C-alpha cells in the first residue's frame, strides 16, 4: 500500500484549481505559465504554458509548451468546471471527466480534518503583473488530516501557504464563478478548506504561489522500519498570467468537441496517460 499522504494534501489544491477557474459576464482571454515542484523524488517537476478563454461558466485551456500535457492538447470545461473534456487533436480523441462525481467520490472517503487554523494577511507590495496593478494577499492554513485506508488510519499535519496577487480590473470574477456552482465533495471538513481558499481572497489572481508542506509523525516513530517514508514533504506550484484582456463574444464552437473526434478507450501505456491521474485518491509516493 502506498502510505505517503502529500498527494492527498495536494489534492485539495488540484480540486481548488478546477473549482476556481475564473468566470465573468464578459469573455476574458489570457496567457499563462505554470510550474510545479516537489522535494519528493517520486513526484517529478512539471511545467506548462498556454492560453485560455473564459466565457461565463465555460472555459477552454490550450497547452502550448511544457511537459504537463502534450503540446496541442486542450481542456474544455463547462458548468463551472463540473464537466471537463480533455482533447487531443493529434489523435482526434477526447476524454470526458465529471469533476463533480470525482469530488463526491473524494468526499465519500473516510477523511477527517482537525486543529484547523486560518490566517489571512494583506501585504504591502503592489506589483504590476500583465500590465495591471495588484494587491498581495497571503493565506496560511494548517490542519491535521486523517485518511482511513481499510482499518489503518494515517494522519499528517499540513501547512498550506497561498500567495495571491489579485486585481479588481475584471470585476468580481471569482464571486461570479462561485455563484455558478463550485465543486463540493460533500465532506464538510474538506469543503471548508476549499471554501476558505476560494472565498477568503477577493479579485482575479494574476499570480498565485501555493506551497503545501506535510509532516508525517508516523515516519519518525518507525525508525527501525526498512520502509522509507519521508517525514516532511513540500510541494510548490506557481501560476502566472503573462497577458490578459477582455474578449469579444466567443463562438459556441470553441467549447464543443469536433464531430469527427472519438472518445478515447482505456489507458494502455504511458503515451496515453490519463489526464485525471492527479485527481486519484491513491496517494503517490514510495512503496
C-alpha positions in Angstrom: 0.0 0.0 0.0 1.2 3.5 -0.8 1.5 5.3 2.5 2.6 8.8 1.8 -0.1 11.5 2.2 1.4 14.5 0.4 -0.7 13.8 -2.7 -3.8 13.9 -0.6 -3.0 17.4 0.7 -2.0 18.5 -2.8 -5.3 17.0 -4.0 -7.2 19.9 -2.3 -5.1 22.3 -4.5 -6.0 20.3 -7.6 -9.7 20.4 -6.8 -9.3 24.1 -6.0 -7.7 24.7 -9.3 -10.6 23.1 -11.1 -13.1 24.9 -8.9 -11.5 28.4 -9.1 -11.4 28.8 -12.8 -12.5 32.4 -13.1 -15.7 33.4 -14.8 -17.3 36.7 -15.8 -20.3 38.0 -17.7 -17.9 39.2 -20.5 -15.3 36.8 -22.1 -11.7 37.1 -21.0 -8.6 35.8 -22.9 -5.3 35.3 -21.2 -1.9 33.5 -21.5 -0.2 31.8 -18.6 2.6 29.6 -17.4 2.6 27.2 -14.5 5.3 25.2 -12.7 5.2 22.6 -10.0 8.0 21.1 -8.0 8.3 18.7 -5.0 11.1 17.5 -2.8 9.7 14.0 -3.1 11.6 12.1 -5.6 8.6 10.1 -6.9 6.9 13.4 -7.9 8.7 14.9 -10.9 8.7 18.6 -11.6 6.4 19.8 -14.3 5.7 23.0 -16.3 3.4 24.2 -18.9 2.4 27.3 -20.8 -0.7 28.1 -22.7 -3.7 30.3 -23.4 -7.2 30.3 -22.1 -10.6 31.8 -22.9 -13.3 32.2 -20.2 -16.9 32.9 -21.2 -19.5 32.7 -18.4 -19.2 29.2 -16.8 -17.3 27.8 -19.8 -13.6 27.8 -20.4 -11.0 26.5 -22.8 -7.4 26.0 -21.9 -4.8 25.2 -24.6 -1.4 23.8 -23.8 1.3 25.3 -26.0 4.5 24.2 -24.2 5.8 22.2 -21.3 5.7 18.6 -20.0 2.4 18.6 -18.1 0.3 17.7 -21.1 1.2 17.0 -24.8 1.6 20.2 -26.7 -1.5 21.0 -28.7 -4.0 19.3 -26.3 -6.7 21.4 -24.7 -9.4 21.2 -22.0 -12.9 22.4 -22.3 -14.8 23.0 -19.0 -18.5 23.7 -18.6 -20.9 24.1 -15.8 -18.4 25.9 -13.6 -15.8 23.1 -14.3 -18.2 20.4 -13.2 -17.7 18.8 -16.6 -14.3 18.7 -18.2 -13.2 17.3 -21.6 -9.6 16.6 -22.4 -9.0 16.8 -26.2 -6.0 15.5 -28.2 -6.2 16.9 -31.8 -3.2 14.7 -32.9 -5.3 11.6 -32.1 -8.6 13.2 -32.8 -9.8 11.8 -29.5 -11.2 13.1 -26.2 -11.7 12.0 -22.6 -14.7 13.2 -20.6 -14.4 13.7 -16.8 -17.3 14.5 -14.5 -15.4 16.6 -11.9 -18.5 16.8 -9.7 -18.5 13.0 -9.4 -14.8 12.9 -8.7 -15.3 15.5 -5.9 -18.1 13.4 -4.5 -16.0 10.2 -4.5 -13.3 12.1 -2.6 -15.9 13.2 -0.1 -17.1 9.6 0.4 -13.7 8.6 1.7 -13.1 8.5 5.4 -11.2 11.8 5.7 -11.3 14.0 8.8 -9.7 17.4 9.5 -8.8 18.6 13.0 -7.0 21.5 14.5 -7.6 23.8 11.6 -6.2 27.3 11.8 -6.6 30.1 9.1 -4.7 33.4 8.9 -5.2 36.0 6.1 -2.8 38.9 5.7 -2.7 41.7 3.2 0.9 42.5 2.4 2.2 46.0 1.4 3.7 45.3 -2.0 1.7 46.3 -5.1 3.3 44.5 -8.0 2.3 45.2 -11.6 1.6 41.9 -13.4 0.5 41.6 -17.1 0.1 45.4 -17.1 -2.3 45.6 -14.1 -1.5 46.7 -10.5 -2.2 44.0 -7.9 -2.8 43.6 -4.2 -0.8 40.9 -2.5 -2.6 38.6 0.0 -1.2 35.6 1.9 -3.5 32.9 3.3 -1.9 30.4 5.7 -3.9 27.3 6.8 -2.8 24.5 9.0 -4.6 21.3 10.0 -4.2 17.6 10.7 -5.7 15.3 8.1 -6.6 11.7 8.8 -7.3 9.2 6.0 -8.5 5.7 6.6 -7.0 3.0 4.4 -9.0 0.0 5.4 -8.6 -0.3 9.2 -5.4 1.7 9.1 -5.8 5.5 9.9 -3.0 7.7 8.5 -2.5 11.1 9.9 -0.3 14.0 8.8 0.0 17.6 9.7 -0.4 20.0 6.8 0.5 23.6 6.3 -0.7 25.4 3.1 0.6 28.8 2.2 -1.2 30.6 -0.7 0.2 33.9 -2.0 -2.1 35.7 -4.5 -1.6 38.9 -6.4 -5.0 40.0 -7.4 -6.7 42.7 -9.5 -10.2 44.0 -9.5 -9.9 45.3 -13.1 -12.2 42.4 -14.2 -14.9 42.9 -11.5 -15.9 40.1 -9.2 -14.9 37.3 -11.4 -14.3 34.9 -8.6 -17.6 35.5 -6.9 -19.4 35.2 -10.2 -17.9 31.8 -10.8 -18.7 30.5 -7.3 -22.3 31.6 -7.8 -22.5 29.4 -10.9 -21.7 26.3 -8.7 -18.3 25.5 -7.3 -17.4 21.8 -6.7 -18.4 20.2 -3.4 -17.1 17.0 -2.0 -20.0 16.5 0.5 -17.4 16.2 3.3 -17.9 19.3 5.5 -14.2 19.2 6.6 -12.9 19.1 3.1 -15.4 21.6 1.7 -14.5 24.1 4.5 -10.9 24.1 3.3 -11.8 24.5 -0.4 -14.2 27.3 0.6 -11.5 29.1 2.6 -9.2 29.0 -0.3 -11.9 30.1 -2.8 -13.6 32.9 -0.9 -11.2 34.5 1.6 -9.2 36.4 -1.1 -11.2 38.6 -3.5 -10.2 39.6 -7.0 -8.8 37.9 -10.1 -5.4 36.3 -9.3 -2.7 37.3 -11.9 -0.1 35.3 -9.9 -0.6 32.5 -7.4 2.0 30.6 -5.5 0.8 27.6 -3.4 3.2 25.7 -1.0 1.9 22.6 0.8 4.1 21.0 3.5 3.1 17.8 5.1 4.6 16.3 8.3 4.3 12.6 8.8 4.8 11.9 12.5 4.4 8.2 11.9 7.6 8.2 9.9 9.6 9.5 12.9 8.2 6.7 15.1 9.1 3.9 12.7 12.9 4.5 12.8 13.6 0.7 12.7 11.4 0.0 9.7 13.1 -0.8 6.4 10.2 1.1 4.7 11.4 4.6 3.9 8.8 7.2 4.5 9.7 10.9 4.1 8.7 12.7 7.3 8.4 16.2 5.7 7.4 16.8 2.1 6.9 20.2 0.4 5.3 20.7 -3.0 5.1 24.1 -4.6 3.2 25.3 -7.6 3.2 28.7 -9.3 0.7 30.1 -11.8 1.4 33.4 -13.6 -0.8 35.3 -16.0 1.5 36.8 -18.7 -1.1 38.7 -20.6 -4.9 39.2 -20.2 -7.6 41.2 -21.9 -11.4 41.3 -22.3 -12.5 39.4 -25.4 -15.4 39.7 -27.8 -18.2 37.2 -27.5 -16.8 33.7 -28.2 -18.2 31.3 -30.7 -20.1 28.3 -29.2 -17.9 26.0 -31.3 -14.9 27.0 -29.1 -16.4 24.9 -26.3 -17.6 21.9 -28.4 -15.7 18.7 -29.3 -15.3 18.4 -33.1 -17.8 15.9 -34.5 -15.0 13.9 -36.2 -13.3 13.2 -32.9 -13.9 9.9 -31.0 -13.9 9.1 -27.3 -10.7 7.5 -26.2 -10.6 4.0 -24.9 -8.9 2.7 -21.7 -5.3 3.8 -21.0 -2.9 1.3 -22.4 0.5 2.7 -22.0 2.5 5.8 -20.9 1.8 7.6 -24.2 -1.9 7.6 -23.3 -1.5 8.9 -19.8 -4.8 9.7 -18.2 -5.3 13.4 -17.8 -7.0 12.9 -14.5 -4.3 10.9 -12.8 -3.6 13.8 -10.4 -7.2 13.6 -9.2 -6.8 10.0 -8.0 -7.3 9.4 -4.3 -4.4 6.9 -4.3 -1.6 8.6 -2.5 1.6 8.8 -4.6 5.0 8.1 -3.1 7.3 5.3 -2.3 6.0 1.8 -1.6 
